[in-house]
């Protein structure tokens, strides 16, 4: 249990810093609200109630997000595997090969749909 104390301390310190920052900005920050400040800011363009094109979002946004999540998850699983590679057996190697194949299927899907072309 003593090995978790520094981690719990850092988590508590991070939470306390975030809470203190939000509380301080609420207390010290300016409170001059007007109609312009309460509107959504869209790069100087007057906001409209409905997005251009009827509210439809291009698939490229979803493909980019999916690509990021896929490679983020891949790195999260590959680092511990690389660290403990010698201790793991053949079963872990086969599992990692299957995992990487699954990731490449997702990569091929994004590539096929044009998610890697930045127009």
Secondary structure, 3 states (H helix, E strand, C coil): CHHHHHHHHHHHHHHHHHHHHHHHHHHHCCCCCCHHHHCCCCCCCCCCCCCCCCCCCCHHHHHHHHHHHHHHHHHHHHHHHHHCCCCCCHHHHHHHHHHHHHHHHHHHHHHHCCCCCCC
